[in-house]
Structures are given as C-alpha cells and as structure tokens.
Amino acid sequence: MAASALALKCTDPKWVSHPKRFALSGYKGRTSKLAFLRTPPLGCSTMGSRKLCISNVTSDQTQTLKEPINQGEDALGTFVPDAVSVASSIKYHAEFTPSFSPEKFELPKAYYATAESVRDTLIINWNATYDYYEKMNVKQAYYLSMEYLQGRALLNAIGNLELTGAYAEALKKLGHNLEDVASQEPDAALGNGGLGRLASCFLDSLATLNYPAWGYGLRYRYGLFKQRITEEGQGEVAENWLEMGNPWEIIRNDVSYLVKFFGEVVTGPDGSKKWVGGEDVIAVAYDVPIPGYKTKTTINLRLWSTKVASEEFDLHAFNAGDHAKAYAALKNAEKICYILYPGDDSVEGKTLRLKQQYTLCSASLQDIIARFEKRSGDHVDWEKLPEKVAVQMNDTHPTLCIPELIRILVDVKNLSWEKSWKIAQRTVAYTNHTVLPEALEKWSLDLLQKLLPRHVEIIKMIDEELICTIIAEYGVEDLNLLKQKLNEMRILDNVELPASISTLLLEVENAIPAEEAVAVQVEEEEEEEDKDEEKKKEGEKEDEEEKNGVDEEEGDVKATDEKDQVTAKKKSLFDPDPKQPKLVRMANLCVAGGFAVNGVAEIHSEIVKEEVFNEFYRLWPEKFQNKTNGVTPRRWIRFCNPDLSNILTKCIGTDDWTINMEKLGLLRKFADNEDLHLEWREAKRKNKMRVAAFLKDKTGYDVNPDAMFDVQVKRIHEYKRQLLNIMGIVYRYKKMKEMSPEDRQRSFVPRVCIFGGKAFATYVQAKRIVKFIRDVGATVNNDPEIGDLLKVVFVPDYNVSVAEVLIPGSELSQHISTAGMEASGTSNMKFSMNGCILIGTLDGANVEIREEVGEDNFFLFGARADEIAGLRKERAEGKFVADPRFEEVKAFVRSGVFGPYNYDEMMGSLEGNEGYGRADYFLVGKDFPSYLECQDKVEEAYKDQRRWTKMSILNTAGSYKFSSDRTIHEYARDIWGINPAPLP
C-alpha cells in the first residue's frame, strides 16, 4: 500500500497554540510550489471535518479515525513555506522525533531532523498520488530490480520540491550549512553499478513525468561492501548505511507476505496443485518516497526485508544453551537481505542468491495482485490484469516473477493453465543488460527443484509450450535443424524432452534411413566440438582429467561399428548428455514468457537480435525493441553542478531544460562565443578545485587543479579495460623517465588520472587490477622527477555521492570497453552532459553519443564490434603480433619498478594464444597502439584551450538525447501502455 498518513496525537497543548511551531504537513497552491498548513505535524486532534481512512491492501479492511481532518482554508489558513517555517519544522523533529540526545544540535542530529522535516512534505504528496491512482484506477507500471543506486536523498528531494533556498536559510539560522548537513547522509547501499543507477534515474523520471509507477527491490542491510584501498589492494567491509536508521523509509507493518522455500508439491483429487511444507519467511514492506521535479507526483519505491514470526525463536534451545539453534530460523530469514550479490561459488551462496531473487518476485507479485484485486472491487476480471498492470524485469534477476505469477493465478486464484499462461505473456516485459555469456543467468535445475519445486513444474510446462512452438515453426523433416533450434532456444538446457514430444520424435527417428542417421550423428559431434571450442575461448575452466575422460569415451564411440552408432543415435538424438549439468536458462525464460524484450543502446539491441537471441528474434520479431538508456538531468546537472546549471539557464533563457532537455541543443549557436568560453572554463575550474580538495581528503594526494583531469570510474571488470588505461599510463610514465626535464615539460600536458570502482570480492583478476593501479600511483605520485606532471589516484569506495563530485570536474572520461561487450553505459552520458569529452570505443551508448555530439568532439579508437570475432580467431591461430610498445610496458611492469608484488598472472592474461585466463580475450594488446595514438590527439587538443572548450560545450549541447525522461516516455508508450496521471 502507498504511504498512509497516520494521525499522531499531539501531547503538548502549547505546541498547538504557539504561533511559530508548525510542521511541514500540508500544501496548497501551484503544482510547482508547496504551501504548508499552520498545524502540528501529520494531523493533530485540533483538526476538523474530513475523514482520513487507513486501508490495508492485504486485508481490504478500512478503519476510520474518530477525529476527522479539516483541510478547509478558513479553519487553518495556508502560506508559502519560508525559512522561518522550515526552521520551526526542523526544531520540532529535533525535539519530538529524536534519534539523539536532546542537549546538542550537532550535524548528525541536524541531518535527521532536516530529513524528517522534508519527509513530512513528501508524505502529503505521496498519499495524494496514491489516492489519485486508486480513484482513477489507472494502469500502472511496476519496475522490479535487484539494484537501486539512489545516492543521497536530501538535496535531491528539496531540489525537486523547489525548497533549497528555504532549507539553506533555515539551517543557517540554526547554525549549520546545508551542504555540511547533507554530507551526513550515507549513500543508500542498495546497488553497485549502472543497473542500479539506471533504475533510480527511471524512478526520478517516472515521478517527474507523472507516470503511474512503482519500484520494487530488496532492503539490503549491508549493501555490496564498503571498499578500502590499502597496500594490499582492495579490502571489503560491510556497509553501515542503516546503522542509525533511515529517515526516508517508512515500515509498513501491515503489508507483509509469506514467501515459501523447499517443501513439496501435492496433487489434490481434482488435479489441483498445492505447495506444502518447507521453510516460510515473511517479507515486510519498507516504503521510500520518490518525488518528481516541479510536480506533486510522488511515487513509491517498496523494498522488502525478511524475517520470521517470533515463535520461530526456539526458547527451549536457548535456555538449554544451544543459542545457535535457538536463533537459526531468524538468521536464516534475515540473511536473505543482508548483502547484495552474495558470493555464489558455494551451493549455499547459490541458494542464497536464488532466495533473494524469489523473495523479490514473490512478495512484489503478491503485492501487485492484492492491489489489482482491491481496485477491481467485488468482481475481479483476471483477463484485465494486463490492462492494469505492466511488470518490467530489469535484467534476468527477477525472471522468477513469470512462474510466480502463473503459480498465484493457477494455485491461489484457481485459473486454468491456459488462461494464466496467456495473462503472464501479456503482463511481463524484459530488459536485457548484457551480452556476456556468464551474465545471462543459468541456474542448476537440481537446485531450483529443491528450493522451488512448484516453480520447476511451471517452468517445465512453459518449456513444453516453447518446444511445441519451435516444432510448429521448423517441423520434423530436418531433425538436425530441429535439434539445433531446441539446443539454442529451450529454457531447460540438457534436460529430457517431455514424454509426449519425445515419443513423437522417436517415431520420426525410427523412420530415418541408417545412412541419414549416421550423418546426423557426425553433424552433432561436430556441433558439440564447436561448442566446446567456443566455451574454451570464452574462458570457461575445464578440468583436464574430465576432459581426458570425455576424449576416451568419444574414442570408444568412434570405435563402435556403424550399426551400433545408428542404434545409439536413435535412442539419444534428443537425449541429454549425462556428463553435462542440467540448467535453467533464465534469459530464455524471459524471452518466452514476456511480451517485450528490449536492449539499452542501438548497437546493443542489434547484437541482442542478431547474436544473443537471434533464433527468438526470427520467431518473434515483434517482441524486440531498443530503448537507449538515459540519466536524470536533475541530479546529474541541476543539483550536482549548479555553476554549469546557471550558465545553461542564462544561455537558453529558461531553466525548462531540466525537463525539456532538447533545449540544450540551443547551446550550439553559442559554441564559439568568447564570453561563454570564459564562464564555462571558470565553472569547470571551480569544480576541479572541489575535486582536488576531495582527493586530498580521501587519499592524501595533492593534485594540480590546472592539470587535465582524466577519469575512469566504473565497476572493475576486464571487459571495461581499466588495465588498458593503466598500461597506457605506465607507458607515459616510462617515456617521461627517459626524457630530460625540459623535454618532459615540452612533450606532455600535466595530467591527473583518477580511477574509481569496486571489484567483486571473488573476482581475482579485477582485484589484481585494483592493486596494480594503486601500486602505479604510489610510485608515480612520489617520484620527484615527475612532480605534478602526472598523478595517479584511486578513489576508494566509489558511489553516487563521489560521482557527484568527480563528474562536474572531469575533463576527459574513459569509456574504453572491448567493442560489443558494454550494453550501454550511463556514466558516459553523465560525463558528456557535464561538458566532459569522452575517449572510447564504438561500444554501447558511445556510438549514439558520438553521433549526437559530433565526431570531432569524441576521441575514438579501437576495433569495432564486427571485427572482434575475427581478431580472436587471428589470436587463436597464432597470427597476432603485439606492438613493440605493448611488449615494452609488460617488461617494465615485470621489472619490479612498481613494487615487489608478482604481476606475472596479470601480464600472462595478455599473452599466449589460448587457454583459460590467457590469450588477451578482451583485446588490450590489439587496441593498445590505437589507444596511445588517440591519447596523443587528446594532448594536442587540450593544449588548444579554445578548441577544447568548444568541444566541451558541444558535448553538453549534444547530450539532450540521453535524458532518462526520453527513455521513460518510450517505455511508457511502446512497452507499458501507461499514460501520465498528473494530480489535479
């Protein structure tokens, strides 16, 4: 249920009568400005006529408060908020909703009181939004994501409410600075990278554009991890963002759902299925308001936390001294929401990840259906569910919502399989975010069977529906072709065909002449060999003993006579390989069970259609779309870069660009204006000064603000090629050391190279790269011969708040992934919006950014996506010859100049022609010379500051396409079928 304003009894009568004590508890007036009622917070007993109802979606019970609320103007009066009213509200919360001792009003206490004051305002709009959606019974989109990288909420909320000035002045009166107070807020540890940041941008745009939508996620207690950078490289400790509570969330104790694991499925006399026994946990809702910009619309992000009932605490065991047994059930439930992406090398880790995914899907679907039933009234027409509900799966993590929706419809609501399957296919849509094979989730069928037995039954039925569709499309005349299609498209990989289909195909096989059967056998063997080779190239580690065993068994098969081959083949053409695991391919389930599939950049969507899901695209071309990502210009220009924001408003003549980004295109006519150039450079330098102070505080390094600020901040992964960047820096450093001081100063532009990002705790190679960057920095930054000419800084614990400092002050940003491997990227959009020039490959959204900002304003290098396969083949055949400069850098690293750590494993990954962790799969060596030559062009351009400034202006001017507002309009129109529903 959306936020319900629960009336609080006011215990101090002096508060009601005091002329200056009132809370931010109401609004009236223009859509873009809020006015506050002169009342105690959230409705005290002095209120008059209108009744406030509190309804529980899960029980559909309604309670009416005995003391109704009067919102009449005559009774209470209204006024526009000012610093005095805001200060009074903050003081009220400091006194009456305290989290700290009463004697002091220090920064942490000031932050919590300020946030609670803002939340009062949001609750009013929150309730009004929810009530309006209920009244109008609008179609609503529900966005399911394992990640939301929100960042700090305070400045964003008061900025969206247009109350920044009032809060700044109020806090000044109370002895504090707004920025200092805002800095006390920890980043919400609900995400890690672009997936979560995109989801948060989408929520901001949905609210701003008045679309009826909610987000669903999990409330991670410890986040991913807090990153520490030491001499040993990256260290991880738990996040503590909830240590002192979260003032933005409201727990909904009346909104909870049972989520089941394990157990068994029993069949009733009438054929109905019932999932019984096993382990039950309770998912409890925590709601976070998401305000729109210059609108009353405030939508909801509902996060689930898990627990069990109190009676699950084993008091007998505790008193007997077996404390671990006593609270085992509690901890088992709570740990589901402990951390984001728990390590999954173990069975326990895999089980926990699946529990997380199912908890998100089950609790959210139960909640969505409860809301649909409530809005439907006495008669629920389930055929209309897709007309009122659109569920968007952000990547494959929420895939289980497809079988979960069917389970609820069939087992709980007693609909037929046929009707439930058709409803699900019209309700759920899927966004693909990756082309990396390891990121297209595949789960063990045995694990799923054990954890979610009813869902495996449903998945098998969906798989059977898909198999029938494939057979209907391709027929049974060419069994080899059919086998190929089934291998590529089935949801269940290496799993027996359904009995009825297997019998049918066996009959067809028995009719095949012996010669054709042998041909089929040979083709299949060749196909399997090709697949094995492909897996090998993708870096999948194989056990040599198992490999040898397979070879021996294959030799045995080849040694049999032709008759035995034919007989074996007739029994096993479509049979699974007993040596390979049985898997559930979640991405295939998404495509088969969803009504729409979209990529997140034009080049990515083409790869999705032509490579990743080509067979599905041929079958259902109408399902596939592109929705290029975007980011919110409110947070990523308006609030984090106020100096640039003021310049844009001045040039364009209005601040409407914050919600109509196409107006940024007007900047192009001022690109050569000298006055604009001066203001632009001054704003950039102020932001660079801020970055320099930040780096000093976080790393201890002093950097020159007049140097070029060169930034690569993103998740650490081999395909994102931080290794290419740092090896380019090593080459630069080596050349500097070989020059005289005079030549050094003439040849190089001073540069500060800034890195940031987290490597997953179990990703060994990524953690090596982090350590290498840190070691290079420790050497270069302490080299007196180099001084300010080159600095290398790794910023620890990169998050949204760090990005809001770094991005406005950046001048060159590196987006240098191996072409065809980055789905889109969103940080490239943020940097471009802030007038930062990109160096990158033709990958992800880089392609479209380059088109929009102009080819001359983007530094391009490297192989193209359509060349990658050929280049890897060239490498495997031993034909690749490395550039001498690349070999020079590797030797320099191995010389020990950057410390005693042995980097042979890391350098070795760039060598050889084949093998796991070898052969330079991400083409660092291939692109290295092109990268160096492109960096020479960067140096040349930066020396001409007039040219560089013009390039910067044109980057901002061309970034308008990459607003998440544009993306959301496209989702709403083309996928969800929802319309704006602004509050009256």
Secondary structure, DSSP 8 states (H G I E B T S, - for coil): ------------HHHHH-TT---S----S-TTS--EESSSTT--TT--SB--EEEETTTTEEEE-SS-B---HHHH-EE---HHHHHHHHHHHHHHS-SS-SS---HHHHHHHHHHHHHHHHHHHHHHHHHHHHHHT--EEEEE-S-------HHHHHHHTT-HHHHHHHHHHTT--HHHHHTTS----S--SHHHHHHHHHHHHHHHTT--EEEEEE--SS-S-EEEEETTEEEEE---TTTT--TT-EEEEEEEEEEEES-EEEE-TTS-EEEESSEEEEEEEEEEEEE-TTSS-EEEEEEEEEE--GGGS-HHHHHTT-HHHHTHHHHHHHGGGTSSS---SSHHHHHHHHHHHHHHHHHHHHHHHHHHHHHHTTS--GGGHHHHEEEEEESSTTTTHHHHHHHIIIIIS---HHHHHHHHHHHEEEE-----GGGS-EEEHHHHHHH-HHHHHHHHHHHHHHHHHHHHHH-SS-HHHHHHHHHHH-SEET----HHHHHHHHHHHHTS-HHHHHHHHHHHHHHHHHHHHHHHHTT----HHHHHHHHHHHHHHHHS-HHHHHHHHHHHTT---TTS--EEEHHHHHHHH-S-EEESSHHHHHHIIIIITHHHHHH-GGGEEE----B-HIIIIIIT-HHHHHHHHHHHSSSGGGT-GGGGGGGGGGTT-HHHHHHHHHHHHHHHHHHHHHHHHHH-----TTSEEEEEES---GGGTHHHHHHHHHHHHHHHHHS-HHHHHHH---EEEEEE----TT-HHHHHHHHHHHHHHHHHTT-TTTGGGEEEEEESS--HHHHHHHGGG-SEEEE---TT-----SHHHHHHHTT-EEEE-S-TTHHHHHHHH-GGGSEE-S--GGGHHHHHHHHHTT-----HHHHHHHHHHHTTTT-S---HHHHHTTSSSSSTT-TTTT-HHHHHHHHHHHHHHHHHHHHSHHHHHHHHHHHHHGGGGGBHHHHHHHHIIIII--------
